[in-house]
Amino acid sequence: MTFLALDIGNTRLKWAHYASPRPNAALLAQGAEFLENIDKLSEGAWKDLKAPQHILGCVVAADAVKRRLQEQMELWDVAPQWVVASEAEAGLRNGYDHPTRLGSDRWIAMIGAYHRMLSQGAPRPMVVVMVGTAVTVEAVDASGKFLGGLILPGHGIMLRALESGTAGLHVPTGEVSLFPTNTSDALTSGGTYAISGAVERMVQHVRQHCGAEPLCVMTGGAGWKMAPHMSVPFELVDNLIFDGLLELAAVRFPG
């Protein structure tokens, strides 16, 4: 009973084909495509893929992108399901003012992180960081309640915003430096420390609110860029959204 997990971000589609819709299921195949190339999947990477029994996906891209992807899945007689955040699912409770308005990628990543934490020992509060086109920094208490989170621009958005709003800042990406002495390094360092500082502040908030040291987990396509510059201890996890989709799949596709 194979399972296909889909993560449609703002820039890329990531997919993973598992032996079953269960946590820790064997990974059979995986891949990633920039969104402009997804129309080739049915004749390319998915052509010889064994038809999955279940498909569960996370979408933050526009509806047009989702429709294009659904056309590629017509080679299988399987209707995909798309995750929408709810008040509670898979052990996590949603503290958002309007639960269904929470981004599905944020919800799924928190579910994956929460179950990862539980598998490591006693429950503890968490800060879950996703570094991609945008950056999200979420707070989850030890009981599995999502307390709230931050959204800030990723590196690319920060640089483009500064370039479009400030004359003379059309410069190449620089290096992260403690004391930048050129504009390229100043821009790259500023964006990096803005993200690192947001995570540090959320860790402080959770520590004070919960009275315990939170576990910080970071994921996302640009997580490796941030890793050397974090000011708090953290775990870097490659596929936290896939971990969350496997947890949700176990609930949605029992038996």
KASULRA-V417583 format. One record per run of one state. SS is the DSSP state (H for helix, E for strand, C for the rest). FROM is the first residue (numbers start at 1). LEN is the number of residues. Records with the same first field share a line. If there is no record, write none. Layout:
SS: FROM-LEN ; FROM-LEN
This chain:
C: 1-2 ; 9-3 ; 19-8 ; 44-10 ; 60-3 ; 76-5 ; 83-5 ; 90-2 ; 95-4 ; 102-2 ; 121-5 ; 132-2 ; 141-4 ; 154-1 ; 166-17 ; 211-4 ; 220-3 ; 228-7 ; 237-3 ; 253-3
E: 3-6 ; 12-7 ; 27-8 ; 54-6 ; 81-2 ; 88-2 ; 92-3 ; 126-6 ; 134-7 ; 145-9 ; 215-5 ; 235-2
H: 35-9 ; 63-13 ; 99-3 ; 104-17 ; 155-11 ; 183-28 ; 223-5 ; 240-13
